[in-house]
Amino acid sequence: MGYGDKWRMWIKGCLQSARLSVLINGSPTAEFGMEKGMRQGDPLSPFLFIIAMEGLNIAVKAACQKDLFHGIKIPHSEISFSHLFYADDAIFVGEWSQSNIKNLARGIKMFSGGV
């Protein structure tokens, strides 16, 4: 999405430098480094989610423009939509057809890295 090398390295540094401990009977264990993912309640989490969802937003819009996915049109209006994002939820809305469902499933699989 065009983020500069410096910015990406800052985010990577924040994620790789994370350390945590676990409370056992109210007492913390020794700190250890994270292997993957993020800590629960990590302040970066909402921002990284927004960035990821913007990528999905662009992909779904492109699929609609290429007639691979068909959203729905509001009656008596020029307004149509295919997806909604709110907080950590995604809702996809479209025509009820086998090809629409297959193309949406393919797109989500590609987005998740499961090509």
MMTF fields as JSON, N, C-alpha, C and O atoms, coordinates in Angstrom:
{
  "mmtfVersion": "1.0.0",
  "mmtfProducer": "UNKNOWN",
  "numBonds": 459,
  "numAtoms": 460,
  "numGroups": 115,
  "numChains": 1,
  "numModels": 1,
  "chainsPerModel": [1],
  "groupsPerChain": [115],
  "chainIdList": ["A"],
  "bondAtomList": [4, 2, 8, 6, 12, 10, 16, 14, 20, 18, 24, 22, 28, 26, 32, 30, 36, 34, 40, 38, 44, 42, 48, 46, 52, 50, 56, 54, 60, 58, 64, 62, 68, 66, 72, 70, 76, 74, 80, 78, 84, 82, 88, 86, 92, 90, 96, 94, 100, 98, 104, 102, 108, 106, 112, 110, 116, 114, 120, 118, 124, 122, 128, 126, 132, 130, 136, 134, 140, 138, 144, 142, 148, 146, 152, 150, 156, 154, 160, 158, 164, 162, 168, 166, 172, 170, 176, 174, 180, 178, 184, 182, 188, 186, 192, 190, 196, 194, 200, 198, 204, 202, 208, 206, 212, 210, 216, 214, 220, 218, 224, 222, 228, 226, 232, 230, 236, 234, 240, 238, 244, 242, 248, 246, 252, 250, 256, 254, 260, 258, 264, 262, 268, 266, 272, 270, 276, 274, 280, 278, 284, 282, 288, 286, 292, 290, 296, 294, 300, 298, 304, 302, 308, 306, 312, 310, 316, 314, 320, 318, 324, 322, 328, 326, 332, 330, 336, 334, 340, 338, 344, 342, 348, 346, 352, 350, 356, 354, 360, 358, 364, 362, 368, 366, 372, 370, 376, 374, 380, 378, 384, 382, 388, 386, 392, 390, 396, 394, 400, 398, 404, 402, 408, 406, 412, 410, 416, 414, 420, 418, 424, 422, 428, 426, 432, 430, 436, 434, 440, 438, 444, 442, 448, 446, 452, 450, 456, 454],
  "bondOrderList": [1, 1, 1, 1, 1, 1, 1, 1, 1, 1, 1, 1, 1, 1, 1, 1, 1, 1, 1, 1, 1, 1, 1, 1, 1, 1, 1, 1, 1, 1, 1, 1, 1, 1, 1, 1, 1, 1, 1, 1, 1, 1, 1, 1, 1, 1, 1, 1, 1, 1, 1, 1, 1, 1, 1, 1, 1, 1, 1, 1, 1, 1, 1, 1, 1, 1, 1, 1, 1, 1, 1, 1, 1, 1, 1, 1, 1, 1, 1, 1, 1, 1, 1, 1, 1, 1, 1, 1, 1, 1, 1, 1, 1, 1, 1, 1, 1, 1, 1, 1, 1, 1, 1, 1, 1, 1, 1, 1, 1, 1, 1, 1, 1, 1],
  "groupList": [{"groupName": "MET", "atomNameList": ["N", "CA", "C", "O"], "elementList": ["N", "C", "C", "O"], "formalChargeList": [0, 0, 0, 0], "bondAtomList": [1, 0, 2, 1, 3, 2], "bondOrderList": [1, 1, 2], "singleLetterCode": "M", "chemCompType": "L-PEPTIDE LINKING"}, {"groupName": "GLY", "atomNameList": ["N", "CA", "C", "O"], "elementList": ["N", "C", "C", "O"], "formalChargeList": [0, 0, 0, 0], "bondAtomList": [1, 0, 2, 1, 3, 2], "bondOrderList": [1, 1, 2], "singleLetterCode": "G", "chemCompType": "PEPTIDE LINKING"}, {"groupName": "TYR", "atomNameList": ["N", "CA", "C", "O"], "elementList": ["N", "C", "C", "O"], "formalChargeList": [0, 0, 0, 0], "bondAtomList": [1, 0, 2, 1, 3, 2], "bondOrderList": [1, 1, 2], "singleLetterCode": "Y", "chemCompType": "L-PEPTIDE LINKING"}, {"groupName": "ASP", "atomNameList": ["N", "CA", "C", "O"], "elementList": ["N", "C", "C", "O"], "formalChargeList": [0, 0, 0, 0], "bondAtomList": [1, 0, 2, 1, 3, 2], "bondOrderList": [1, 1, 2], "singleLetterCode": "D", "chemCompType": "L-PEPTIDE LINKING"}, {"groupName": "LYS", "atomNameList": ["N", "CA", "C", "O"], "elementList": ["N", "C", "C", "O"], "formalChargeList": [0, 0, 0, 0], "bondAtomList": [1, 0, 2, 1, 3, 2], "bondOrderList": [1, 1, 2], "singleLetterCode": "K", "chemCompType": "L-PEPTIDE LINKING"}, {"groupName": "TRP", "atomNameList": ["N", "CA", "C", "O"], "elementList": ["N", "C", "C", "O"], "formalChargeList": [0, 0, 0, 0], "bondAtomList": [1, 0, 2, 1, 3, 2], "bondOrderList": [1, 1, 2], "singleLetterCode": "W", "chemCompType": "L-PEPTIDE LINKING"}, {"groupName": "ARG", "atomNameList": ["N", "CA", "C", "O"], "elementList": ["N", "C", "C", "O"], "formalChargeList": [0, 0, 0, 0], "bondAtomList": [1, 0, 2, 1, 3, 2], "bondOrderList": [1, 1, 2], "singleLetterCode": "R", "chemCompType": "L-PEPTIDE LINKING"}, {"groupName": "ILE", "atomNameList": ["N", "CA", "C", "O"], "elementList": ["N", "C", "C", "O"], "formalChargeList": [0, 0, 0, 0], "bondAtomList": [1, 0, 2, 1, 3, 2], "bondOrderList": [1, 1, 2], "singleLetterCode": "I", "chemCompType": "L-PEPTIDE LINKING"}, {"groupName": "CYS", "atomNameList": ["N", "CA", "C", "O"], "elementList": ["N", "C", "C", "O"], "formalChargeList": [0, 0, 0, 0], "bondAtomList": [1, 0, 2, 1, 3, 2], "bondOrderList": [1, 1, 2], "singleLetterCode": "C", "chemCompType": "L-PEPTIDE LINKING"}, {"groupName": "LEU", "atomNameList": ["N", "CA", "C", "O"], "elementList": ["N", "C", "C", "O"], "formalChargeList": [0, 0, 0, 0], "bondAtomList": [1, 0, 2, 1, 3, 2], "bondOrderList": [1, 1, 2], "singleLetterCode": "L", "chemCompType": "L-PEPTIDE LINKING"}, {"groupName": "GLN", "atomNameList": ["N", "CA", "C", "O"], "elementList": ["N", "C", "C", "O"], "formalChargeList": [0, 0, 0, 0], "bondAtomList": [1, 0, 2, 1, 3, 2], "bondOrderList": [1, 1, 2], "singleLetterCode": "Q", "chemCompType": "L-PEPTIDE LINKING"}, {"groupName": "SER", "atomNameList": ["N", "CA", "C", "O"], "elementList": ["N", "C", "C", "O"], "formalChargeList": [0, 0, 0, 0], "bondAtomList": [1, 0, 2, 1, 3, 2], "bondOrderList": [1, 1, 2], "singleLetterCode": "S", "chemCompType": "L-PEPTIDE LINKING"}, {"groupName": "ALA", "atomNameList": ["N", "CA", "C", "O"], "elementList": ["N", "C", "C", "O"], "formalChargeList": [0, 0, 0, 0], "bondAtomList": [1, 0, 2, 1, 3, 2], "bondOrderList": [1, 1, 2], "singleLetterCode": "A", "chemCompType": "L-PEPTIDE LINKING"}, {"groupName": "VAL", "atomNameList": ["N", "CA", "C", "O"], "elementList": ["N", "C", "C", "O"], "formalChargeList": [0, 0, 0, 0], "bondAtomList": [1, 0, 2, 1, 3, 2], "bondOrderList": [1, 1, 2], "singleLetterCode": "V", "chemCompType": "L-PEPTIDE LINKING"}, {"groupName": "ASN", "atomNameList": ["N", "CA", "C", "O"], "elementList": ["N", "C", "C", "O"], "formalChargeList": [0, 0, 0, 0], "bondAtomList": [1, 0, 2, 1, 3, 2], "bondOrderList": [1, 1, 2], "singleLetterCode": "N", "chemCompType": "L-PEPTIDE LINKING"}, {"groupName": "PRO", "atomNameList": ["N", "CA", "C", "O"], "elementList": ["N", "C", "C", "O"], "formalChargeList": [0, 0, 0, 0], "bondAtomList": [1, 0, 2, 1, 3, 2], "bondOrderList": [1, 1, 2], "singleLetterCode": "P", "chemCompType": "L-PEPTIDE LINKING"}, {"groupName": "THR", "atomNameList": ["N", "CA", "C", "O"], "elementList": ["N", "C", "C", "O"], "formalChargeList": [0, 0, 0, 0], "bondAtomList": [1, 0, 2, 1, 3, 2], "bondOrderList": [1, 1, 2], "singleLetterCode": "T", "chemCompType": "L-PEPTIDE LINKING"}, {"groupName": "GLU", "atomNameList": ["N", "CA", "C", "O"], "elementList": ["N", "C", "C", "O"], "formalChargeList": [0, 0, 0, 0], "bondAtomList": [1, 0, 2, 1, 3, 2], "bondOrderList": [1, 1, 2], "singleLetterCode": "E", "chemCompType": "L-PEPTIDE LINKING"}, {"groupName": "PHE", "atomNameList": ["N", "CA", "C", "O"], "elementList": ["N", "C", "C", "O"], "formalChargeList": [0, 0, 0, 0], "bondAtomList": [1, 0, 2, 1, 3, 2], "bondOrderList": [1, 1, 2], "singleLetterCode": "F", "chemCompType": "L-PEPTIDE LINKING"}, {"groupName": "HIS", "atomNameList": ["N", "CA", "C", "O"], "elementList": ["N", "C", "C", "O"], "formalChargeList": [0, 0, 0, 0], "bondAtomList": [1, 0, 2, 1, 3, 2], "bondOrderList": [1, 1, 2], "singleLetterCode": "H", "chemCompType": "L-PEPTIDE LINKING"}],
  "groupTypeList": [0, 1, 2, 1, 3, 4, 5, 6, 0, 5, 7, 4, 1, 8, 9, 10, 11, 12, 6, 9, 11, 13, 9, 7, 14, 1, 11, 15, 16, 12, 17, 18, 1, 0, 17, 4, 1, 0, 6, 10, 1, 3, 15, 9, 11, 15, 18, 9, 18, 7, 7, 12, 0, 17, 1, 9, 14, 7, 12, 13, 4, 12, 12, 8, 10, 4, 3, 9, 18, 19, 1, 7, 4, 7, 15, 19, 11, 17, 7, 11, 18, 11, 19, 9, 18, 2, 12, 3, 3, 12, 7, 18, 13, 1, 17, 5, 11, 10, 11, 14, 7, 4, 14, 9, 12, 6, 1, 7, 4, 0, 18, 11, 1, 1, 13],
  "groupIdList": [1, 2, 3, 4, 5, 6, 7, 8, 9, 10, 11, 12, 13, 14, 15, 16, 17, 18, 19, 20, 21, 22, 23, 24, 25, 26, 27, 28, 29, 30, 31, 32, 33, 34, 35, 36, 37, 38, 39, 40, 41, 42, 43, 44, 45, 46, 47, 48, 49, 50, 51, 52, 53, 54, 55, 56, 57, 58, 59, 60, 61, 62, 63, 64, 65, 66, 67, 68, 69, 70, 71, 72, 73, 74, 75, 76, 77, 78, 79, 80, 81, 82, 83, 84, 85, 86, 87, 88, 89, 90, 91, 92, 93, 94, 95, 96, 97, 98, 99, 100, 101, 102, 103, 104, 105, 106, 107, 108, 109, 110, 111, 112, 113, 114, 115],
  "secStructList": [7, 7, 7, 7, 2, 2, 2, 2, 2, 2, 2, 2, 2, 2, 2, 2, 6, 7, 3, 3, 7, 7, 3, 3, 6, 6, 3, 3, 7, 7, 7, 3, 3, 7, 7, 1, 1, 7, 7, 6, 6, 7, 6, 6, 2, 2, 2, 2, 2, 2, 2, 2, 2, 2, 2, 2, 2, 2, 2, 2, 2, 2, 2, 2, 2, 6, 6, 1, 1, 7, 7, 3, 3, 7, 6, 6, 1, 1, 7, 3, 3, 1, 3, 3, 3, 3, 6, 6, 3, 3, 3, 3, 7, 7, 7, 7, 7, 2, 2, 2, 2, 2, 2, 2, 2, 2, 2, 2, 2, 2, 2, 6, 6, 7, 7],
  "xCoordList": [0.822, 0.0, 0.857, 0.344, 2.158, 3.014, 3.637, 4.139, 3.624, 4.264, 5.775, 6.292, 6.473, 7.913, 8.643, 8.106, 9.89, 10.719, 10.898, 10.83, 11.126, 11.367, 10.141, 10.265, 8.977, 7.74, 7.516, 7.179, 7.704, 7.516, 8.511, 8.162, 9.732, 10.733, 10.35, 10.592, 9.76, 9.29, 8.239, 8.32, 7.247, 6.184, 6.769, 6.43, 7.633, 8.273, 9.053, 9.001, 9.783, 10.54, 9.639, 9.965, 8.503, 7.546, 7.021, 6.9, 6.715, 6.16, 7.212, 6.908, 8.449, 9.483, 10.094, 10.675, 9.967, 10.571, 9.619, 9.981, 8.416, 7.419, 7.879, 8.367, 7.717, 8.044, 6.831, 6.095, 6.641, 5.498, 5.82, 6.826, 4.944, 5.022, 3.6, 2.639, 3.476, 2.169, 1.979, 2.917, 0.773, 0.47, 0.037, -0.903, 0.716, 0.344, 0.099, 1.013, -1.151, -1.561, -1.187, -0.773, -1.34, -1.093, 0.36, 0.653, 1.272, 2.699, 3.172, 2.901, 3.887, 4.345, 5.535, 6.399, 5.558, 6.707, 7.795, 7.587, 8.935, 9.989, 9.498, 8.727, 9.949, 9.551, 10.154, 11.248, 9.43, 9.929, 9.447, 8.46, 10.164, 9.828, 8.682, 8.441, 7.991, 6.896, 7.476, 8.451, 6.89, 7.31, 6.529, 7.109, 5.205, 4.326, 3.208, 2.934, 2.573, 1.355, 1.569, 2.661, 0.495, 0.499, -0.044, -0.711, 0.272, -0.268, -1.731, -2.16, -2.479, -3.855, -3.825, -3.075, -4.62, -4.677, -3.548, -3.37, -2.78, -1.675, -2.234, -3.173, -1.679, -2.214, -2.053, -2.752, -1.15, -1.0, -2.091, -2.349, -2.724, -3.665, -4.756, -4.963, -5.461, -6.513, -5.98, -6.635, -4.807, -4.243, -3.819, -4.05, -3.205, -2.804, -4.023, -3.995, -5.094, -6.333, -6.9, -7.342, -6.889, -7.401, -6.594, -7.16, -5.283, -4.429, -4.748, -4.866, -4.884, -5.199, -6.569, -6.726, -7.558, -8.907, -8.968, -9.802, -8.108, -8.07, -7.604, -8.097, -6.654, -6.232, -7.375, -7.546, -8.162, -9.311, -10.377, -10.997, -10.59, -11.542, -11.189, -12.059, -9.921, -9.462, -9.674, -10.102, -9.376, -9.53, -10.992, -11.296, -11.905, -13.326, -13.866, -14.638, -13.468, -13.91, -13.433, -14.179, -12.187, -11.651, -12.426, -12.71, -12.774, -13.549, -14.918, -15.413, -15.526, -16.827, -16.695, -17.537, -15.652, -15.447, -15.175, -15.514, -14.565, -14.262, -15.393, -15.229, -16.538, -17.706, -17.424, -18.038, -16.498, -16.231, -17.113, -17.432, -17.503, -18.398, -19.456, -19.152, -20.711, -21.823, -22.477, -23.058, -22.372, -23.042, -24.535, -25.074, -25.195, -26.626, -26.86, -26.081, -27.961, -28.338, -29.541, -30.481, -29.504, -30.632, -31.753, -31.515, -32.975, -34.072, -34.336, -34.216, -34.693, -35.024, -33.855, -34.052, -32.637, -31.451, -30.307, -30.354, -29.296, -28.09, -27.051, -25.962, -27.386, -26.447, -26.4, -27.43, -25.18, -24.994, -23.82, -22.959, -23.79, -22.676, -22.447, -23.333, -21.244, -20.868, -20.279, -20.239, -19.823, -19.193, -19.225, -19.301, -19.164, -19.124, -18.082, -17.994, -17.305, -16.344, -16.673, -16.934, -16.661, -16.857, -16.066, -16.19, -15.252, -14.394, -13.61, -12.801, -13.828, -13.095, -14.026, -13.783, -15.093, -16.063, -16.066, -15.829, -16.331, -16.502, -17.792, -18.033, -18.624, -19.879, -19.842, -19.598, -20.087, -20.134, -21.583, -22.262, -22.048, -23.432, -23.408, -22.722, -24.152, -24.147, -25.284, -26.103, -25.302, -26.305, -26.146, -25.037, -27.263, -27.249, -27.055, -28.014, -25.777, -25.469, -24.214, -23.377, -24.102, -22.958, -21.657, -20.653, -21.658, -20.426, -20.022, -18.832, -20.985, -20.678, -20.044, -19.066, -20.6, -20.079, -18.684, -17.788, -18.499, -17.177, -16.128, -15.018, -16.471, -15.501, -15.181, -14.036, -16.177, -15.921, -15.014, -14.064, -15.301, -14.465, -13.03, -12.085, -12.861, -11.512, -10.788, -9.614, -11.491, -10.889, -10.459, -9.37, -11.295, -10.953, -9.782, -8.908, -9.763, -8.664, -7.343, -6.313, -7.38, -6.175, -5.728, -4.537, -6.687, -6.38, -5.719, -4.811, -6.183, -5.656, -4.321, -3.704, -3.863, -2.59, -2.689, -1.668, -3.893, -4.091, -4.255, -4.957, -3.623, -3.747, -3.529, -3.584],
  "yCoordList": [-1.208, 0.0, 1.26, 2.362, 1.101, 2.261, 2.798, 3.922, 2.049, 2.502, 2.428, 1.471, 3.428, 3.492, 2.451, 1.915, 2.179, 1.192, 1.553, 0.684, 2.828, 3.264, 2.991, 2.476, 3.337, 3.133, 1.649, 1.259, 0.808, -0.632, -1.206, -2.099, -0.705, -1.176, -0.771, -1.531, 0.405, 0.82, -0.152, -0.617, -0.459, -1.378, -2.761, -3.378, -3.243, -4.546, -4.548, -5.521, -3.454, -3.35, -3.383, -4.021, -2.696, -2.713, -4.125, -4.553, -4.837, -6.175, -7.184, -8.067, -7.067, -8.037, -7.798, -8.711, -6.579, -6.288, -6.552, -6.346, -7.001, -7.23, -8.328, -9.374, -8.075, -9.058, -9.148, -8.177, -10.303, -10.476, -11.475, -12.183, -11.516, -12.528, -12.965, -12.312, -14.052, -14.625, -14.563, -14.812, -14.233, -14.241, -15.638, -16.195, -16.196, -17.498, -17.288, -16.953, -17.489, -17.23, -15.814, -15.585, -14.869, -13.464, -13.033, -11.852, -13.941, -13.603, -13.737, -14.745, -12.709, -12.774, -13.72, -13.819, -14.411, -15.249, -14.354, -13.153, -14.924, -14.167, -13.772, -14.5, -12.614, -12.158, -13.029, -13.573, -13.154, -13.869, -13.151, -12.415, -13.377, -12.721, -13.41, -14.606, -12.62, -13.149, -13.855, -13.381, -14.977, -15.696, -15.21, -14.959, -15.077, -14.659, -13.81, -13.827, -13.071, -12.375, -11.19, -10.626, -10.83, -9.653, -10.03, -11.048, -9.164, -9.354, -8.925, -8.084, -9.524, -9.088, -7.652, -7.334, -6.797, -5.401, -4.555, -3.419, -5.075, -4.315, -3.044, -3.124, -1.865, -0.62, -0.502, 0.295, -1.278, -1.249, -2.041, -1.813, -2.956, -3.882, -3.19, -3.582, -2.189, -1.567, -0.922, -0.971, -0.321, 0.345, -0.665, -0.45, -1.757, -2.786, -3.453, -3.832, -3.598, -4.165, -3.254, -3.73, -1.95, -0.995, -1.083, -1.059, -1.185, -1.291, -2.574, -2.551, -3.675, -4.954, -4.897, -5.362, -4.337, -4.269, -3.325, -3.513, -2.323, -1.451, -2.246, -2.037, -3.159, -4.04, -4.917, -5.101, -5.462, -6.285, -5.433, -5.876, -4.226, -3.302, -3.053, -3.109, -2.78, -2.535, -3.785, -3.679, -4.963, -6.205, -6.489, -6.919, -6.251, -6.513, -5.515, -5.893, -4.251, -3.259, -3.638, -3.513, -4.1, -4.519, -5.713, -5.772, -6.672, -7.835, -7.406, -7.969, -6.413, -5.911, -5.212, -5.397, -4.418, -3.713, -4.671, -4.376, -5.818, -6.825, -7.841, -8.847, -7.584, -8.478, -9.878, -10.85, -9.981, -11.262, -11.447, -12.573, -10.341, -10.377, -9.309, -8.187, -9.67, -8.744, -8.459, -9.345, -7.204, -6.785, -6.644, -7.233, -5.855, -5.625, -4.143, -3.292, -3.856, -2.486, -2.116, -2.899, -0.927, -0.422, -0.067, 0.675, -0.585, -0.274, 1.236, 1.959, 1.691, 3.098, 4.023, 5.16, 3.533, 4.319, 3.865, 2.781, 4.692, 4.323, 3.697, 3.329, 3.577, 3.081, 1.557, 0.883, 1.035, -0.406, -0.624, 0.244, -1.787, -2.099, -3.594, -4.386, -3.962, -5.375, -5.81, -7.003, -4.854, -5.224, -4.049, -2.887, -4.391, -3.408, -3.875, -5.066, -2.952, -3.256, -2.392, -1.197, -2.996, -2.243, -2.936, -4.145, -2.166, -2.697, -3.878, -3.694, -5.082, -6.242, -7.21, -8.416, -6.665, -7.479, -7.115, -5.964, -8.087, -7.877, -8.555, -9.713, -7.833, -8.375, -8.242, -7.158, -9.349, -9.339, -9.553, -10.439, -8.735, -8.786, -8.9, -8.13, -9.855, -9.991, -10.829, -11.361, -10.927, -11.76, -13.206, -13.675, -13.893, -15.287, -16.165, -16.57, -16.449, -17.329, -18.125, -17.69, -19.28, -20.143, -19.486, -19.582, -18.819, -18.178, -17.025, -16.822, -16.275, -15.173, -15.702, -15.14, -16.775, -17.363, -17.932, -17.735, -18.639, -19.208, -18.112, -18.235, -17.046, -15.963, -15.238, -14.848, -15.061, -14.44, -15.336, -14.857, -16.621, -17.565, -17.563, -17.585, -17.538, -17.482, -16.207, -16.245, -15.088, -13.813, -13.795, -13.317, -14.305, -14.333, -15.277, -14.991, -16.406, -17.354, -16.712, -16.872, -15.995, -15.305, -14.236, -14.092, -13.498, -12.44, -13.01, -12.402, -14.175, -14.779, -15.467, -15.941, -15.529, -16.157, -17.64, -18.323, -18.148, -19.576, -19.942, -20.901, -19.198, -19.427, -20.862, -21.297],
  "zCoordList": [0.0, 0.0, 0.0, 0.191, -0.213, -0.364, 0.915, 0.913, 1.995, 3.225, 3.046, 2.469, 3.536, 3.389, 4.227, 5.197, 3.825, 4.535, 6.004, 6.873, 6.28, 7.662, 8.537, 9.648, 8.033, 8.789, 9.052, 10.17, 8.011, 8.179, 9.188, 9.96, 9.188, 10.153, 11.582, 12.52, 11.758, 13.089, 13.605, 14.742, 12.762, 13.179, 13.469, 14.479, 12.599, 12.808, 14.119, 14.872, 14.395, 15.644, 16.86, 17.861, 16.783, 17.906, 18.15, 19.298, 17.092, 17.237, 17.694, 18.496, 17.196, 17.544, 18.923, 19.511, 19.441, 20.74, 21.906, 23.065, 21.605, 22.658, 23.611, 23.183, 24.902, 25.938, 26.861, 27.036, 27.434, 28.323, 29.411, 29.358, 30.398, 31.444, 31.749, 31.344, 32.45, 32.768, 34.277, 35.034, 34.715, 36.146, 36.559, 35.994, 37.535, 38.098, 39.584, 40.338, 39.995, 41.384, 41.818, 42.955, 40.888, 41.202, 41.111, 41.298, 40.834, 40.737, 39.291, 38.639, 38.784, 37.396, 37.228, 38.1, 36.09, 35.746, 35.165, 34.997, 34.863, 34.183, 32.794, 32.17, 32.317, 30.991, 29.902, 30.056, 28.807, 27.644, 26.393, 26.421, 25.29, 24.028, 23.306, 23.468, 22.511, 21.698, 20.48, 19.897, 20.091, 18.886, 17.672, 16.616, 17.823, 16.727, 17.297, 18.497, 16.414, 16.782, 17.708, 17.794, 18.397, 19.261, 20.635, 20.816, 21.593, 22.939, 22.952, 22.163, 23.865, 24.056, 24.558, 25.481, 23.971, 24.377, 23.835, 24.274, 22.894, 22.307, 21.671, 20.878, 22.0, 21.449, 19.926, 19.3, 19.325, 17.869, 17.158, 15.977, 17.855, 17.231, 16.407, 15.258, 16.927, 16.111, 14.842, 13.801, 14.916, 13.743, 12.679, 11.489, 13.104, 12.155, 11.531, 10.361, 12.309, 11.77, 10.687, 9.642, 10.933, 9.941, 8.655, 7.562, 8.778, 7.591, 6.818, 5.593, 7.527, 6.865, 6.201, 5.072, 6.881, 6.319, 5.121, 4.236, 5.078, 3.904, 2.692, 1.583, 2.897, 1.809, 1.319, 0.114, 2.249, 1.878, 1.191, 0.224, 1.678, 1.07, -0.398, -1.267, -0.67, -2.041, -2.904, -4.054, -2.354, -3.102, -3.44, -4.553, -2.488, -2.741, -3.77, -4.651, -3.665, -4.65, -6.048, -7.019, -6.147, -7.449, -7.992, -9.188, -7.121, -7.549, -8.077, -9.054, -7.435, -7.896, -9.248, -10.126, -9.418, -10.687, -11.834, -12.98, -11.541, -12.565, -12.725, -13.414, -12.092, -12.133, -11.599, -12.04, -10.649, -10.0, -8.772, -8.39, -8.162, -7.004, -7.21, -7.615, -6.925, -7.114, -5.772, -5.145, -5.343, -4.116, -4.375, -5.312, -3.532, -3.735, -3.967, -3.538, -4.661, -4.963, -4.11, -3.971, -3.545, -2.761, -3.747, -4.7, -3.534, -4.462, -4.554, -3.565, -5.747, -6.019, -5.708, -5.278, -5.926, -5.606, -6.507, -7.088, -6.614, -7.346, -6.418, -6.859, -5.139, -4.136, -4.152, -4.141, -4.177, -4.026, -3.078, -2.935, -2.433, -1.544, -1.515, -1.836, -1.124, -1.113, 0.223, 0.523, 1.024, 2.292, 3.257, 2.858, 4.541, 5.62, 6.636, 6.932, 7.162, 8.225, 9.416, 9.276, 10.591, 11.831, 12.927, 13.126, 13.636, 14.695, 14.134, 13.224, 14.652, 14.126, 13.401, 13.366, 12.824, 12.097, 10.615, 10.25, 9.781, 8.35, 7.927, 8.268, 7.182, 6.667, 5.151, 4.621, 4.455, 3.005, 2.593, 3.111, 1.658, 1.204, -0.316, -0.989, -0.856, -2.304, -2.821, -2.071, -4.147, -4.801, -4.344, -4.09, -4.247, -3.809, -5.038, -5.694, -5.334, -6.46, -6.125, -5.335, -6.731, -6.45, -6.889, -6.184, -8.042, -8.514, -7.594, -7.353, -7.082, -6.17, -4.884, -4.391, -4.35, -3.113, -3.341, -2.52, -4.458, -4.761, -4.921, -4.403, -5.631, -5.836, -4.529, -4.299, -3.686, -2.384, -1.547, -0.927, -1.527, -0.764, -1.285, -0.496, -2.602, -3.183, -2.755, -2.385, -2.808, -2.431, -0.971, -0.651, -0.091, 1.34, 1.579, 2.397, 0.865, 1.012, 0.556, 1.211, -0.556, -1.051, -0.041, 0.233, 0.5, 1.467, 2.719, 3.285, 3.141, 4.371, 4.15, 5.104, 2.901, 2.613, 2.342, 2.26, 2.203, 1.976, 0.521, 0.2, -0.366, -1.805, -2.064, -3.214]
}
